[in-house]
Amino acid sequence: MRSVVIGGGIGGATGALALAAIGVEVEVHEAGARPVEDWGWVTLGPAAMTGLDQVGVADSVRAVGFPIAKVRTVDVATGAVSEFARSEPTHRYPSTHVWRQDLVSILRDQLDKLGITCHYGSAATAADLNADLIVGADGARSATRRSIGNLVEPAYTGEIIRYGHHPRSVAGLPTGVLHFWRHRNGVAGYVGDARDGSFWFCRHQSDSPTATIELPTMIAPLRDTPVHSVLDSSSVSRPIALYDLDPTDVWHRGHTVVIGDAAHALSPAAGRGATSSIEDAIILARYLRQSQFAVRQALESFTSNRRPVALAAYRPSPGQRPIAATAEDLDLTR
């Protein structure tokens, strides 16, 4: 059986590795260059780490990242505090924080190690390719999604975000704990590590995705936290408008399917984007193997399984916990 994956990011690279793991011949077409240049970071859930373990890279990701032991949320207006652990039953690894470029580089190195052909700088579309299975992992503005008749476009969530990083962790806050402060205009957050330093963000409500919200206004909620000590000497991103994608339209047609952001892009506010993409990639391969490589049956099973998960993560209520895949769900040998 021959497959092609369009997109060599987190979901696409994981998908290609998962397909290869079940014996499918696979190649990847990625529009960008081979070297990864991305200043951002992701926090992977325990299920994502289990998925990465299925394709042989979890230990490498853990080595360049750091574990998140728990999440602590403070409502600034009321003072209410809530906490929950970032480990989950059935999963070997806790949540892991990692630079995005490190994660993608590890996945692409694994593709090279396994001899999987990757065409970088490729503008190939589903119409250009011939394979038994075409997987669109080409992001929120997916051309593959449009090719199967899903014309839904990402929608602005009403928030703008800035990210910051400082090479030193903040004194007075425990490392490996993801802190959130909910305030009347949005949410601010921080996580720190003794080796990798401080990672912080500020999300701010805005009626327009192009509105100008000055940096002092956006970071003001962090001035009243210990994070204030690193704010003025941090590297800070430009303002980024946040978008998501309604997951209710078609995800597959014929032998073509979309996964990850191409099917159900999430705002970073959901904290599920990279994890969902990895889960999608592994579970698609698992259903393909279980169906004995009957493509249409596998795609039906994949959509039936993953759409409820995507719907639960789409613009969740504050404090709502996502639906996470179990280790059994992600077992490619079953």
C-alpha positions in Angstrom: 0.0 0.0 0.0 1.3 3.5 -0.9 0.4 6.7 0.9 1.4 10.4 0.6 1.3 12.9 3.5 0.9 16.6 2.6 2.6 18.6 5.3 5.7 17.8 7.3 4.9 19.6 10.5 4.1 17.9 13.8 0.9 16.1 12.6 2.2 15.2 9.2 5.6 13.9 10.3 4.0 11.9 13.1 1.5 10.6 10.6 4.1 9.5 8.1 6.1 7.7 10.9 2.9 6.0 12.1 2.0 4.8 8.6 5.5 3.5 8.1 5.3 1.7 11.5 2.3 -0.4 10.3 4.1 -1.3 7.0 2.7 1.4 4.6 5.0 2.9 2.0 4.9 6.6 2.6 6.4 9.8 1.3 5.9 13.4 2.5 5.5 16.7 0.7 6.2 19.8 2.8 5.9 23.3 1.4 8.6 24.7 3.8 12.3 24.1 3.9 14.0 21.2 5.7 15.6 23.3 8.5 13.0 24.3 11.1 12.9 28.0 12.1 10.2 28.5 14.7 10.5 30.5 17.8 7.4 29.1 19.4 6.9 26.3 21.9 4.2 23.6 22.7 3.1 21.8 25.8 2.4 18.2 24.9 -0.1 16.2 26.8 0.7 12.8 28.2 -1.2 11.2 25.3 1.0 13.0 22.8 4.1 11.7 24.5 2.6 8.2 24.3 1.9 8.7 20.6 5.5 9.9 20.0 6.7 6.8 21.9 4.8 4.7 19.3 7.0 6.2 16.6 10.2 6.0 18.5 10.9 9.6 19.5 9.4 10.2 22.9 12.7 9.9 24.8 14.4 12.3 22.4 11.6 14.8 22.9 11.8 14.4 26.7 15.6 15.0 26.6 15.2 18.4 24.9 12.0 19.4 26.8 11.0 19.4 30.4 8.1 17.8 32.3 5.0 19.7 33.5 3.9 18.3 36.8 0.7 20.3 37.3 -1.4 23.2 36.2 -2.3 25.9 38.7 -5.0 28.5 37.8 -5.8 31.7 39.8 -8.9 33.8 39.1 -7.5 37.4 39.7 -11.0 38.8 40.5 -12.1 36.3 43.1 -8.8 34.8 44.3 -10.1 31.3 43.6 -7.3 28.7 42.9 -7.6 25.4 41.2 -4.9 22.8 40.5 -4.7 19.5 38.6 -1.9 17.1 37.8 -0.5 16.8 34.2 0.1 13.1 34.4 -2.7 10.8 33.3 -3.6 7.1 34.0 -2.3 4.7 31.4 0.4 7.1 30.1 4.0 6.6 30.9 5.1 10.2 30.4 3.7 13.4 32.0 2.9 16.5 30.0 6.1 17.8 28.4 7.1 21.4 27.3 9.3 21.7 24.3 10.4 24.2 21.7 8.4 23.6 18.5 11.5 23.6 16.3 13.1 20.9 18.4 10.1 18.7 18.2 9.7 19.1 14.4 13.5 18.5 13.9 13.4 15.3 15.9 10.4 14.0 13.9 12.1 14.9 10.6 15.3 13.3 11.7 13.4 10.1 12.4 11.9 10.3 8.9 15.4 10.5 7.5 16.6 7.6 9.7 13.8 5.4 8.4 14.5 6.3 4.8 11.1 8.0 4.3 11.2 10.3 1.2 10.5 13.9 2.1 10.1 16.5 -0.6 10.8 19.9 1.0 9.8 23.1 -0.8 7.0 21.1 -2.5 3.8 22.8 -3.5 2.1 19.5 -4.5 -1.6 19.2 -3.8 -3.9 16.2 -3.5 -4.8 16.6 -7.2 -1.2 16.3 -8.2 -0.6 13.0 -6.3 -1.4 9.4 -6.9 -1.6 7.1 -3.9 -3.9 4.6 -2.1 -4.2 7.1 0.7 -3.6 10.8 0.8 -3.3 12.5 4.2 -3.7 16.3 4.4 -1.8 17.6 7.4 -1.3 21.0 5.7 -2.5 23.3 8.5 -5.4 25.5 9.3 -5.5 27.0 5.8 -5.4 23.6 4.2 -5.7 23.2 0.5 -6.4 19.5 1.0 -9.5 20.4 3.1 -10.8 22.5 0.3 -10.1 19.7 -2.3 -12.5 17.4 -0.5 -15.3 20.0 -0.4 -14.8 21.4 3.1 -14.8 25.2 2.5 -14.9 26.2 6.2 -12.3 28.8 7.0 -10.6 29.5 10.3 -12.5 32.1 12.5 -11.1 34.7 14.7 -11.6 33.8 18.4 -11.7 37.3 19.8 -8.2 37.2 21.3 -4.7 38.4 20.5 -1.6 36.8 22.1 2.0 37.7 22.8 4.7 35.2 23.9 7.8 35.9 25.9 10.9 34.0 26.8 13.7 34.7 29.2 16.8 32.4 29.7 16.4 32.5 33.5 13.5 31.0 35.4 11.5 33.2 37.8 12.4 33.1 41.5 9.4 32.5 43.7 7.5 30.2 41.3 8.1 26.4 41.2 9.5 25.1 38.0 7.5 22.6 36.0 4.2 24.1 37.0 2.0 25.8 34.3 0.6 28.9 36.0 -2.5 30.7 34.7 -3.9 34.0 35.9 -7.4 34.7 34.6 -8.3 38.4 34.5 -11.1 40.5 33.1 -9.4 41.0 29.7 -8.1 37.4 29.1 -5.5 35.1 30.6 -1.8 35.3 31.3 0.4 32.3 31.8 3.9 31.1 32.8 6.0 28.0 33.1 9.7 27.8 34.0 12.6 25.4 34.0 16.0 25.6 35.6 17.7 24.8 32.2 15.4 26.3 29.7 14.3 29.5 31.5 10.9 31.3 31.6 8.1 30.9 29.0 5.2 33.3 29.4 2.2 34.6 27.4 -0.6 37.1 27.6 -3.9 36.6 25.8 -6.0 39.8 25.5 -9.6 40.1 24.2 -10.0 42.3 21.2 -12.9 43.0 18.9 -10.7 43.0 15.8 -7.8 40.7 14.9 -5.9 43.7 13.5 -6.4 46.0 16.5 -3.3 47.5 18.0 -2.9 46.5 21.7 0.3 48.0 23.1 2.8 45.7 24.8 2.5 47.4 28.2 -1.3 46.9 28.2 -1.0 43.2 27.3 1.6 42.3 29.9 0.1 44.4 32.7 -1.6 41.4 34.3 1.8 39.8 34.8 3.2 42.9 36.6 1.3 41.7 39.7 3.0 38.3 39.7 6.6 37.1 40.2 6.9 37.0 36.4 7.4 40.8 36.5 11.1 40.3 37.3 11.8 38.9 33.7 9.3 40.8 31.6 11.4 43.8 30.6 14.4 41.7 29.6 12.5 39.0 27.8 12.4 38.2 24.1 8.8 39.0 23.0 6.8 38.0 20.0 4.7 40.2 17.8 1.0 40.3 18.6 -0.7 37.2 17.1 -4.5 37.0 16.4 -5.9 33.6 17.4 -8.1 31.6 15.1 -9.8 28.2 15.3 -11.7 26.0 12.9 -15.2 24.5 13.3 -14.7 20.7 13.1 -18.2 19.8 12.0 -17.7 19.7 8.2 -16.4 16.8 6.0 -12.9 15.3 7.0 -12.5 12.8 4.2 -13.6 12.0 0.7 -12.6 9.0 -1.3 -9.0 8.1 -0.4 -8.2 11.5 1.0 -8.4 12.6 4.7 -7.4 15.7 6.7 -5.9 15.5 10.2 -4.8 17.9 12.9 -5.2 21.6 12.2 -6.4 20.9 8.6 -9.5 19.2 10.2 -10.0 21.0 13.5 -7.5 23.8 14.2 -7.5 25.0 17.8 -6.6 28.2 19.4 -3.6 27.9 21.8 -6.2 28.8 24.5 -7.4 25.1 24.3 -3.9 23.8 25.0 -4.6 20.8 22.7 -3.4 21.7 19.2 -0.1 19.7 18.9 -1.5 16.9 21.1 -4.6 16.5 19.0 -2.5 16.4 15.8 -0.3 13.6 17.2 -3.3 11.6 18.5 -5.0 12.0 15.0 -1.8 10.7 13.3 -1.5 7.6 15.5 -5.2 6.7 15.6 -5.6 7.1 11.8 -2.7 4.5 11.3 -4.3 2.3 14.0 -7.7 2.2 12.2 -6.0 1.6 8.9 -4.2 -1.5 10.3 -7.3 -2.7 12.1 -9.3 -2.5 8.9 -6.7 -4.5 7.1 -5.9 -1.5 4.9 -9.5 -0.9 3.7 -9.1 2.8 3.3 -12.7 4.0 3.2 -13.6 1.9 6.3 -10.6 3.2 8.2 -11.4 6.8 7.3 -15.0 6.4 8.5 -13.8 4.9 11.8 -11.2 7.6 12.2 -13.8 10.4 11.8 -16.3 8.7 14.1 -13.7 8.4 16.8 -12.0 11.8 16.5 -14.8 14.2 15.7 -16.3 14.1 19.3 -12.8 14.8 20.7 -12.4 17.8 18.4 -15.9 19.1 19.2 -15.1 18.9 23.0 -11.9 20.9 22.5 -13.5 23.5 20.2 -13.9 26.7 22.2 -14.2 24.9 25.6 -15.7 26.6 28.6 -13.1 27.8 31.2 -11.9 24.9 33.3 -13.3 22.3 30.9 -10.9 19.3 30.7 -10.3 17.9 27.2 -11.0 14.3 26.2 -7.6 12.6 26.0 -6.8 9.4 24.2 -5.7 6.5 26.4 -2.5 4.5 25.9 -4.7 1.7 24.5 -6.2 4.1 21.9 -2.7 4.9 20.7 -1.3 1.3 20.6 -0.3 0.6 17.0 0.2 -3.1 17.7 -3.4 -3.7 18.6 
